[in-house]
Amino acid sequence: MGPPATPVALVSGAARGIGAATVAALAAAGWRVVATDGCADDARLAYALGTRAELDAVAAAAPEVTRVVVADVRDPASLGAAVEVARAEFGRLDAAIGCAGVLAGGEVTWEASTDIWDVQLEVNLTGMWNLAQAALPAIIDAAPLDAGVSHGSFVAVSSAAGTTGLPLLSGYAASKHGVIGLVRSLAAELAPHEVTANVVCPGSTRTPILDASAAVYDLEGAEAFRSHHLLDRLIEPAEVAALIAYLCSDAAAAITGAVLPVDAGMTAHGG
């Protein structure tokens, strides 16, 4: 018997922020990665989304082990194509990490537009469902024990807003709460297949989406969110990515159905 295959992951929302940091963390840990992003703006959002140039730059940092696929999590066919790239280029798929997400708001729920509700549910929740449907059959089929990892993994990025309510962001909070329910159900379904499913809930992380949050509350900038944390600072994307990479590793084989904060103490004191 030859040496074990190198494990392979698919990361959505990989053009920037937590997704880009996750690609870097997994590549550094010896994984091969298919980095995906929709690479297109949405007129319903007031800020720009990740670009193809940003996605290519993420892959260029580890070109030997990274492949790029433009795939919108709202489009199951494009996610299916990304899974096939993993199989064709690297022979298997052992983990899927859902980092794609958007945020919009600024109005109380009864005055909010349907567009703002729809775009967040489409990307944040239905997009995670689409990723699970596209990736999990391949992960189950990959026999992770042969790939140098003891389990397959599905990791979803929710938010501190997935465990608490936020004013003027009910669509965002609802979508992120939904991710937790989805993944806890996946954990029960995947257990017989030696595949874990977990949720990571970041607090205020230094990403473009945090700038959009600041605009919702008419703040001067994202640094204002430091006051919500017990630790007086924002979180760096690499800190969230480190937990994601850990959950995909052998050391985390007994962790499934967990909802794990990386929030600098935000939810510890109801921040």
Backbone as numpy.savetxt, mean C-alpha at the origin, in Angstrom:
# Nx Ny Nz CAx CAy CAz Cx Cy Cz
18.36 -31.04 -5.35 17.51 -29.84 -5.35 18.38 -28.61 -5.35
18.06 -27.66 -6.22 18.84 -26.44 -6.31 18.50 -25.46 -5.21
19.16 -24.31 -5.22 18.89 -23.28 -4.22 17.48 -22.75 -4.38
16.89 -22.20 -3.30 15.53 -21.66 -3.40 15.48 -20.48 -4.35
14.32 -20.32 -4.99 14.12 -19.19 -5.87 14.10 -17.90 -5.07
14.42 -16.80 -5.72 14.34 -15.49 -5.08 12.88 -15.07 -4.99
12.42 -14.62 -3.83 11.01 -14.23 -3.72 10.70 -12.98 -4.53
9.44 -12.87 -4.93 9.00 -11.81 -5.84 7.78 -11.11 -5.26
7.76 -9.80 -5.32 6.65 -8.99 -4.81 6.12 -8.07 -5.90
4.83 -7.75 -5.79 4.20 -6.73 -6.62 3.77 -5.60 -5.69
4.12 -4.37 -6.04 3.79 -3.21 -5.22 2.96 -2.23 -6.05
1.78 -1.90 -5.56 0.98 -0.87 -6.23 1.27 0.49 -5.61
0.97 1.55 -6.36 1.26 2.90 -5.87 2.74 3.15 -5.67
3.55 2.59 -6.55 5.00 2.54 -6.34 5.76 3.76 -6.85
5.09 4.73 -7.47 5.82 5.83 -8.08 6.44 6.77 -7.06
5.86 6.83 -5.86 6.40 7.76 -4.87 5.89 7.37 -3.49
6.34 8.11 -2.48 5.84 7.91 -1.13 6.14 6.54 -0.56
5.17 5.99 0.16 5.35 4.70 0.83 5.57 3.58 -0.19
4.90 3.66 -1.33 5.09 2.63 -2.35 6.51 2.60 -2.87
7.07 3.76 -3.18 8.45 3.82 -3.66 9.41 3.32 -2.60
9.19 3.71 -1.35 10.05 3.25 -0.27 9.95 1.75 -0.06
8.77 1.18 -0.30 8.59 -0.27 -0.16 9.36 -1.02 -1.24
9.33 -0.52 -2.46 10.13 -1.15 -3.52 11.60 -1.17 -3.11
12.10 -0.05 -2.60 13.51 0.04 -2.19 13.81 -0.91 -1.04
12.91 -1.00 -0.06 13.14 -1.87 1.09 13.17 -3.34 0.69
12.25 -3.74 -0.16 12.22 -5.13 -0.59 13.42 -5.48 -1.46
13.79 -4.58 -2.37 14.96 -4.83 -3.20 16.21 -4.98 -2.34
16.33 -4.14 -1.31 17.49 -4.22 -0.42 17.49 -5.51 0.38
16.30 -6.08 0.61 16.19 -7.32 1.38 16.33 -8.56 0.51
16.62 -8.37 -0.78 16.86 -9.52 -1.64 15.68 -9.97 -2.48
14.63 -9.17 -2.50 13.46 -9.51 -3.31 13.61 -8.99 -4.73
12.86 -9.60 -5.63 12.61 -9.02 -6.94 11.23 -8.39 -6.89
11.05 -7.28 -7.61 9.85 -6.47 -7.43 9.28 -6.03 -8.77
7.97 -6.14 -8.90 7.24 -5.52 -9.99 6.59 -4.27 -9.41
7.05 -3.11 -9.85 6.58 -1.82 -9.33 5.51 -1.27 -10.26
4.32 -1.02 -9.72 3.21 -0.56 -10.54 2.65 0.77 -10.03
2.08 1.51 -10.95 1.39 2.75 -10.61 0.49 3.12 -11.79
-0.59 3.84 -11.51 -1.47 4.26 -12.59 -0.86 5.32 -13.47
0.04 6.14 -12.92 0.78 7.15 -13.69 -0.14 8.08 -14.48
-1.24 8.48 -13.86 -2.16 9.41 -14.51 -2.92 10.17 -13.44
-3.21 11.44 -13.71 -3.98 12.24 -12.77 -5.46 11.90 -12.87
-6.21 12.37 -11.87 -7.66 12.20 -11.85 -8.27 13.58 -11.63
-9.15 14.00 -12.52 -9.71 15.34 -12.46 -10.52 15.59 -11.19
-10.92 14.53 -10.50 -11.68 14.70 -9.27 -10.81 15.07 -8.08
-9.50 14.98 -8.26 -8.55 15.28 -7.19 -7.86 16.61 -7.46
-7.55 17.32 -6.38 -6.98 18.66 -6.52 -5.46 18.66 -6.56
-4.85 17.50 -6.65 -3.39 17.43 -6.69 -2.96 16.38 -7.70
-1.70 16.46 -8.12 -1.16 15.56 -9.12 -0.81 14.22 -8.50
-1.01 13.17 -9.27 -0.64 11.83 -8.83 0.74 11.45 -9.39
1.21 10.26 -9.03 2.53 9.83 -9.46 2.63 9.74 -10.97
3.84 9.93 -11.47 4.07 9.95 -12.92 4.90 8.75 -13.36
4.91 8.53 -14.66 5.73 7.46 -15.22 7.22 7.75 -14.97
7.61 9.01 -15.05 9.01 9.35 -14.80 9.40 9.00 -13.36
8.51 9.26 -12.41 8.80 8.90 -11.01 8.88 7.39 -10.84
7.98 6.66 -11.50 8.00 5.20 -11.41 9.28 4.64 -12.00
9.69 5.17 -13.14 10.94 4.71 -13.76 12.15 5.01 -12.87
12.11 6.14 -12.17 13.22 6.49 -11.28 13.31 5.53 -10.11
12.17 5.08 -9.62 12.15 4.08 -8.53 12.83 2.80 -9.01
12.46 2.34 -10.19 13.05 1.11 -10.73 14.52 1.27 -11.03
14.93 2.48 -11.45 16.32 2.70 -11.82 17.27 2.57 -10.63
16.74 2.68 -9.42 17.59 2.52 -8.24 18.02 1.08 -8.02
17.27 0.14 -8.58 17.63 -1.28 -8.47 17.20 -1.99 -9.75
17.80 -1.65 -10.88 17.30 -2.12 -12.17 17.38 -3.62 -12.37
18.34 -4.29 -11.72 18.50 -5.72 -11.93 17.33 -6.52 -11.35
16.67 -5.97 -10.33 15.64 -6.74 -9.63 14.27 -6.09 -9.71
14.11 -5.03 -10.48 12.84 -4.30 -10.53 12.33 -4.22 -11.96
11.03 -4.45 -12.10 10.36 -4.26 -13.38 9.20 -3.29 -13.17
8.90 -2.50 -14.19 7.87 -1.47 -14.11 6.68 -1.87 -14.97
5.49 -1.69 -14.41 4.25 -1.88 -15.16 3.31 -0.74 -14.81
2.80 -0.05 -15.82 1.77 0.96 -15.57 0.45 0.21 -15.37
-0.06 0.29 -14.15 -1.28 -0.46 -13.80 -2.08 0.35 -12.79
-3.30 0.69 -13.16 -4.21 1.41 -12.28 -4.97 0.37 -11.46
-5.01 0.53 -10.13 -5.69 -0.46 -9.30 -7.18 -0.51 -9.57
-7.72 0.49 -10.26 -9.14 0.45 -10.65 -9.37 -0.40 -11.88
-8.31 -0.86 -12.49 -8.39 -1.63 -13.75 -7.87 -3.05 -13.51
-8.76 -4.01 -13.27 -8.30 -5.37 -12.99 -7.43 -5.95 -14.10
-7.70 -5.60 -15.34 -6.91 -6.17 -16.44 -5.46 -5.72 -16.35
-5.22 -4.45 -15.98 -3.84 -3.98 -15.88 -3.12 -4.63 -14.71
-3.83 -4.89 -13.62 -3.21 -5.61 -12.50 -2.90 -7.05 -12.90
-3.81 -7.65 -13.64 -3.53 -9.00 -14.13 -2.30 -9.05 -15.01
-2.12 -8.01 -15.84 -0.93 -7.94 -16.68 0.33 -7.81 -15.84
0.25 -7.07 -14.73 1.41 -6.93 -13.84 1.77 -8.26 -13.20
0.76 -9.03 -12.82 1.02 -10.36 -12.26 1.71 -11.24 -13.30
1.27 -11.14 -14.53 1.89 -11.95 -15.58 3.33 -11.52 -15.85
3.64 -10.24 -15.69 5.03 -9.80 -15.80 5.87 -10.44 -14.70
5.33 -10.49 -13.49 6.06 -11.14 -12.40 6.37 -12.59 -12.75
5.39 -13.27 -13.27 5.59 -14.69 -13.62 6.55 -14.85 -14.79
6.40 -14.00 -15.80 7.23 -14.13 -17.00 8.67 -13.74 -16.73
8.87 -12.65 -15.97 10.22 -12.15 -15.73 10.93 -12.87 -14.61
10.18 -13.23 -13.55 10.80 -13.76 -12.35 10.31 -15.15 -11.96
9.31 -15.67 -12.66 8.89 -17.05 -12.47 7.86 -17.32 -11.41
7.43 -16.28 -10.65 6.52 -16.54 -9.55 6.03 -15.21 -8.96
5.15 -15.30 -7.95 4.76 -14.13 -7.16 4.52 -14.60 -5.74
5.19 -13.96 -4.78 5.12 -14.37 -3.38 4.46 -13.36 -2.46
4.35 -12.12 -2.90 3.75 -11.09 -2.05 3.13 -10.00 -2.91
2.06 -9.40 -2.39 1.46 -8.23 -3.00 1.27 -7.18 -1.92
1.67 -5.97 -2.23 1.59 -4.88 -1.26 0.80 -3.75 -1.89
-0.32 -3.41 -1.27 -1.20 -2.36 -1.78 -0.89 -1.02 -1.14
-0.18 -0.17 -1.88 0.17 1.17 -1.39 -0.59 2.28 -2.11
-1.29 1.96 -3.18 -2.00 2.98 -3.94 -3.12 3.58 -3.09
-3.20 4.90 -3.06 -4.25 5.55 -2.30 -4.38 7.01 -2.66
-5.57 7.55 -2.45 -5.82 8.97 -2.68 -6.59 9.54 -1.50
-6.57 10.85 -1.39 -7.28 11.54 -0.31 -7.93 12.79 -0.87
-9.17 13.01 -0.44 -9.88 14.22 -0.82 -10.93 14.51 0.25
-11.29 15.76 0.36 -12.30 16.12 1.35 -12.39 17.62 1.51
-12.77 18.03 2.71 -12.88 19.45 2.99 -14.29 19.90 3.29
-15.27 19.00 3.15 -16.66 19.34 3.44 -17.24 18.32 4.42
-18.24 18.75 5.18 -18.94 17.79 6.04 -19.65 16.77 5.15
-19.89 15.61 5.69 -20.37 14.48 4.90 -21.64 14.82 4.12
-22.57 15.51 4.73 -23.86 15.75 4.06 -23.78 16.81 2.98
-22.62 17.45 2.85 -22.43 18.42 1.77 -21.36 17.98 0.77
-20.75 16.85 1.01 -19.65 16.38 0.14 -20.18 15.88 -1.19
-19.36 15.99 -2.22 -19.79 15.57 -3.56 -19.65 14.07 -3.73
-20.49 13.55 -4.61 -20.40 12.12 -4.95 -19.06 11.79 -5.58
-18.51 12.71 -6.37 -17.21 12.47 -7.00 -16.12 12.20 -5.96
-16.12 12.99 -4.88 -15.10 12.84 -3.86 -15.25 11.50 -3.14
-16.47 11.10 -2.88 -16.72 9.78 -2.28 -16.26 8.68 -3.22
-16.69 8.79 -4.49 -16.44 7.71 -5.44 -14.95 7.47 -5.67
-14.17 8.53 -5.88 -12.76 8.34 -6.24 -12.00 7.66 -5.10
-12.35 7.96 -3.86 -11.64 7.36 -2.73 -12.04 5.90 -2.53
-13.31 5.60 -2.70 -13.73 4.20 -2.60 -13.16 3.38 -3.76
-13.14 3.96 -4.94 -12.62 3.26 -6.12 -11.16 2.88 -5.94
-10.33 3.84 -5.52 -8.89 3.61 -5.43 -8.53 2.88 -4.14
-8.99 3.41 -3.02 -8.49 2.93 -1.73 -9.05 1.58 -1.33
-10.32 1.34 -1.62 -10.95 0.09 -1.18 -11.15 -0.89 -2.34
-11.88 -0.48 -3.38 -12.07 -1.39 -4.51 -10.73 -1.71 -5.16
-9.81 -0.74 -5.18 -8.48 -1.01 -5.72 -7.75 -2.10 -4.95
-7.93 -2.12 -3.63 -7.30 -3.18 -2.83 -7.95 -4.53 -3.11
-9.27 -4.52 -3.27 -10.00 -5.73 -3.67 -9.48 -6.25 -5.01
-9.32 -5.33 -5.97 -8.82 -5.73 -7.29 -7.41 -6.32 -7.20
-6.56 -5.72 -6.37 -5.20 -6.26 -6.20 -5.24 -7.65 -5.61
-6.09 -7.86 -4.62 -6.21 -9.19 -4.02 -6.69 -10.21 -5.06
-7.68 -9.83 -5.84 -8.20 -10.78 -6.83 -7.17 -11.12 -7.90
-6.38 -10.13 -8.28 -5.38 -10.37 -9.32 -4.18 -11.16 -8.81
-3.72 -10.82 -7.60 -2.44 -11.36 -7.14 -2.54 -12.65 -6.34
-3.61 -12.82 -5.57 -3.62 -13.94 -4.63 -3.62 -15.32 -5.29
-4.30 -15.53 -6.41 -4.17 -16.86 -7.03 -2.73 -17.20 -7.38
-1.98 -16.22 -7.86 -0.57 -16.48 -8.19 0.26 -16.72 -6.94
-0.03 -15.97 -5.87 0.72 -16.16 -4.62 0.44 -17.54 -4.04
-0.82 -17.94 -4.04 -1.18 -19.28 -3.54 -0.51 -20.36 -4.38
-0.43 -20.12 -5.67 0.14 -21.11 -6.58 1.66 -21.19 -6.53
2.31 -20.20 -5.88 3.76 -20.09 -5.97 4.52 -21.00 -5.03
3.82 -21.70 -4.12 4.50 -22.55 -3.15 5.62 -21.79 -2.46
5.27 -20.82 -1.59 6.29 -19.94 -1.00 7.43 -20.66 -0.30
7.20 -21.86 0.20 8.26 -22.58 0.90 9.46 -22.86 -0.01
9.25 -22.79 -1.31 10.34 -23.02 -2.24 11.07 -21.74 -2.63
10.67 -20.61 -2.06 11.20 -19.34 -2.53 12.06 -18.61 -1.51
12.52 -19.31 -0.51 13.35 -18.64 0.47 12.57 -17.82 1.47
11.25 -17.89 1.42 10.39 -17.29 2.44 9.39 -18.36 2.89
8.99 -18.27 4.15 8.18 -19.34 4.73 6.69 -19.15 4.51
6.29 -18.03 3.90 4.87 -17.78 3.70 4.69 -16.77 2.58
3.53 -16.85 1.92 3.14 -15.78 1.02 2.57 -14.63 1.83
2.50 -13.45 1.23 2.08 -12.26 1.98 1.18 -11.36 1.14
0.17 -10.82 1.81 -0.62 -9.71 1.28 -0.60 -8.62 2.34
-0.09 -7.45 1.98 0.01 -6.35 2.94 -0.71 -5.15 2.34
-1.63 -4.59 3.11 -2.39 -3.43 2.67 -2.02 -2.22 3.50
-1.81 -1.10 2.84 -1.59 0.15 3.56 -2.95 0.82 3.75
-3.38 0.91 5.00 -4.58 1.67 5.36 -4.11 3.03 5.86
-4.46 3.39 7.06 -4.12 4.71 7.60 -4.56 4.74 9.06
-4.00 5.67 9.81 -4.56 5.93 11.12 -6.04 6.28 11.00
-6.44 6.83 9.87 -7.85 7.13 9.61 -8.68 5.87 9.43
-8.03 4.72 9.30 -8.75 3.46 9.22 -9.21 2.94 10.57
-8.76 3.57 11.64 -9.14 3.12 12.98 -9.80 4.22 13.80
-9.99 5.40 13.20 -10.62 6.51 13.91 -11.37 7.36 12.91
-12.23 8.24 13.38 -12.93 9.14 12.49 -12.21 10.46 12.36
-12.30 11.07 11.18 -11.66 12.36 10.94 -12.67 13.33 10.36
-12.78 14.52 10.89 -13.71 15.49 10.32 -13.29 15.91 8.92
-14.28 16.11 8.08 -14.11 16.59 6.70 -13.41 15.57 5.80
-13.21 14.35 6.30 -12.57 13.29 5.51 -13.32 11.97 5.65
-14.64 12.03 5.67 -15.40 10.80 5.91 -15.22 9.78 4.80
-15.08 10.22 3.56 -14.87 9.27 2.47 -13.54 8.56 2.60
-12.52 9.32 2.96 -11.20 8.73 3.16 -11.24 7.75 4.33
-11.81 8.17 5.45 -11.86 7.30 6.62 -12.67 6.04 6.33
-13.79 6.18 5.64 -14.61 5.01 5.33 -13.85 4.02 4.45
-13.15 4.55 3.45 -12.41 3.65 2.56 -11.29 2.93 3.30
-10.62 3.63 4.21 -9.51 3.03 4.94 -10.01 2.07 6.02
-11.16 2.34 6.64 -11.78 1.36 7.53 -12.11 0.09 6.74
-12.63 0.27 5.52 -12.99 -0.87 4.70 -11.82 -1.77 4.38
-10.64 -1.17 4.17 -9.44 -1.97 3.90 -9.16 -2.93 5.05
-9.36 -2.47 6.28 -9.10 -3.33 7.44 -10.07 -4.51 7.46
-11.35 -4.26 7.21 -12.30 -5.37 7.16 -11.99 -6.36 6.07
-11.60 -5.85 4.90 -11.25 -6.73 3.78 -10.08 -7.63 4.14
-9.03 -7.05 4.70 -7.81 -7.81 4.94 -7.98 -8.79 6.10
-8.74 -8.44 7.10 -8.99 -9.40 8.18 -9.75 -10.62 7.65
-10.67 -10.39 6.73 -11.36 -11.52 6.11 -10.41 -12.34 5.25
-9.53 -11.65 4.52 -8.53 -12.37 3.73 -7.64 -13.25 4.61
-7.28 -12.75 5.78 -6.42 -13.52 6.67 -7.06 -14.87 7.00
-8.36 -14.86 7.26 -9.06 -16.11 7.58 -9.11 -17.04 6.36
-9.31 -16.46 5.19 -9.41 -17.28 3.98 -8.06 -17.83 3.53
-7.00 -17.08 3.77 -5.68 -17.45 3.26 -4.89 -18.37 4.18
-5.30 -18.47 5.42 -4.53 -19.25 6.39 -4.25 -20.68 5.92
-5.22 -21.39 5.33 -4.91 -22.76 4.89 -3.85 -22.83 3.79
-3.58 -21.70 3.14 -2.62 -21.67 2.04 -1.24 -21.17 2.47
-1.02 -20.98 3.75 0.25 -20.44 4.26 0.56 -19.06 3.69
-0.50 -18.27 3.55 -0.37 -16.89 3.10 -0.92 -15.99 4.19
-0.16 -15.01 4.60 -0.61 -14.07 5.63 -1.20 -12.82 4.98
-2.06 -12.14 5.74 -2.66 -10.88 5.28 -2.67 -9.91 6.44
-2.07 -8.77 6.26 -1.94 -7.80 7.34 -2.16 -6.38 6.82
-2.45 -5.48 7.77 -2.68 -4.08 7.46 -1.67 -3.22 8.21
-1.11 -2.25 7.52 -0.24 -1.27 8.13 -0.97 0.08 8.12
-1.00 0.74 9.26 -1.73 2.01 9.39 -0.77 3.15 9.71
-0.30 3.86 8.70 0.60 4.98 8.96 -0.14 6.18 9.55
0.58 6.94 10.36 0.12 8.25 10.76 0.52 9.27 9.72
0.78 10.49 10.14 1.10 11.57 9.20 2.51 11.36 8.64
2.56 10.91 7.41 3.81 10.52 6.76 4.17 11.54 5.70
5.44 11.82 5.57 5.92 12.88 4.67 5.78 12.42 3.22
4.57 12.59 2.68 4.26 12.21 1.31 3.37 13.28 0.69
3.19 13.26 -0.64 2.30 14.24 -1.27 0.87 14.19 -0.75
0.40 13.01 -0.34 -0.97 12.92 0.16 -1.13 13.69 1.47
-0.05 13.85 2.23 -0.13 14.63 3.47 -0.28 16.12 3.15
0.35 16.55 2.07 0.15 17.93 1.64 -1.32 18.18 1.28
-1.96 17.16 0.65 -3.38 17.28 0.33 -4.21 17.34 1.61
-3.81 16.61 2.64 -4.50 16.67 3.92 -4.40 18.06 4.53
-3.22 18.66 4.44 -3.04 20.00 4.98 -3.97 20.99 4.29
-4.15 20.83 2.99 -5.04 21.73 2.26 -6.48 21.58 2.71
-6.90 20.36 3.04 -8.26 20.13 3.53 -8.54 20.97 4.76
-7.55 21.08 5.62 -7.74 21.79 6.88 -7.19 23.23 6.86
-6.85 23.72 5.69 -6.34 25.09 5.53 -5.13 25.36 6.41
-4.25 24.36 6.50 -3.02 24.51 7.27 -1.93 25.09 6.37
-0.93 25.69 7.00 0.16 26.26 6.22 1.01 25.19 5.54
1.08 24.02 6.15 1.87 22.94 5.56 1.73 21.67 6.37
2.31 20.60 5.84 2.16 19.28 6.45 2.81 19.19 7.83
3.81 20.01 8.10 4.48 19.93 9.39 3.52 20.18 10.56
2.40 20.84 10.30 1.42 21.10 11.35 0.87 19.81 11.95
0.93 18.71 11.21 0.39 17.44 11.70 1.28 16.80 12.77
2.46 17.34 12.97 3.33 16.82 14.04 2.63 16.84 15.39
1.76 17.79 15.59 1.11 17.94 16.89 0.17 16.79 17.21
-0.19 15.98 16.22 -1.06 14.82 16.44 -0.29 13.61 16.96
1.03 13.67 16.94 1.87 12.53 17.28 2.46 12.70 18.68
2.60 11.58 19.39 3.35 11.64 20.65 4.81 11.99 20.38
5.36 11.39 19.33 6.71 11.78 18.89 6.56 13.05 18.05
7.31 14.05 18.37 7.11 15.36 17.75 7.79 15.45 16.40
7.30 14.66 15.45 7.85 14.67 14.10 6.91 13.94 13.18
7.09 14.15 11.89 6.39 13.36 10.89 7.09 12.02 10.71
6.39 11.09 10.11 6.93 9.77 9.82 7.53 9.79 8.41
8.63 9.11 8.23 9.25 9.00 6.91 8.72 7.76 6.18
8.53 7.82 4.86 8.04 6.65 4.13 8.87 5.39 4.38
10.18 5.53 4.53 11.03 4.36 4.76 10.70 3.65 6.06
10.18 4.38 7.04 9.82 3.75 8.32 8.60 2.85 8.16
7.65 3.27 7.34 6.49 2.43 7.05 6.92 1.23 6.19
7.77 1.49 5.21 8.25 0.42 4.33 9.01 -0.65 5.10
9.71 -0.26 6.15 10.46 -1.24 6.95 9.52 -2.25 7.59
8.36 -1.80 8.07 7.40 -2.74 8.64 6.80 -3.62 7.56
6.51 -3.05 6.41 5.97 -3.86 5.31 6.94 -4.97 4.92
8.21 -4.62 4.76 9.21 -5.62 4.40 9.32 -6.69 5.48
9.23 -6.29 6.74 9.27 -7.25 7.84 8.09 -8.23 7.74
6.91 -7.73 7.44 5.74 -8.60 7.36 5.85 -9.62 6.23
6.67 -9.32 5.24 6.89 -10.26 4.14 8.01 -11.25 4.45
8.71 -11.05 5.55 9.89 -11.86 5.86 9.54 -13.09 6.70
10.50 -14.00 6.79 10.32 -15.20 7.62 10.01 -14.86 9.07
10.58 -13.78 9.56 10.40 -13.43 10.97 8.95 -13.14 11.31
8.13 -12.82 10.30 6.73 -12.45 10.54 5.76 -13.55 10.14
6.22 -14.78 10.03 5.38 -15.86 9.53 4.17 -16.14 10.42
4.23 -15.78 11.69 3.12 -16.04 12.61 2.19 -14.84 12.75
2.40 -13.80 11.97 1.57 -12.60 12.07 0.59 -12.58 10.90
-0.70 -12.65 11.20 -1.72 -12.52 10.17 -2.98 -11.95 10.79
-3.73 -11.20 9.98 -4.93 -10.55 10.48 -4.64 -9.37 11.38
-3.41 -8.91 11.40 -3.01 -7.83 12.31 -3.21 -6.46 11.67
-3.49 -5.49 12.52 -3.60 -4.09 12.11 -2.54 -3.34 12.90
-1.46 -2.96 12.21 -0.26 -2.49 12.89 0.00 -1.01 12.60
0.02 -0.18 13.64 0.26 1.24 13.43 1.74 1.57 13.27
2.02 2.50 12.39 3.31 3.18 12.33 2.94 4.66 12.35
2.57 5.15 13.54 1.90 6.45 13.60 2.48 7.40 14.64
3.70 7.10 15.12 4.37 7.99 16.07 3.53 8.27 17.30
2.63 7.32 17.63 1.79 7.46 18.80 0.49 8.21 18.57
0.14 8.47 17.33 -1.07 9.25 17.03 -2.33 8.62 17.61
-2.52 7.32 17.39 -3.74 6.68 17.87 -3.62 6.21 19.32
-2.42 6.25 19.90 -2.26 5.86 21.29 -2.94 6.85 22.23
-3.07 8.09 21.77 -3.69 9.09 22.63 -4.86 9.80 21.95
-5.38 9.13 20.90 -6.54 9.68 20.22 -6.26 10.93 19.42
-4.96 11.05 18.96 -4.58 12.28 18.27 -5.33 12.57 17.02
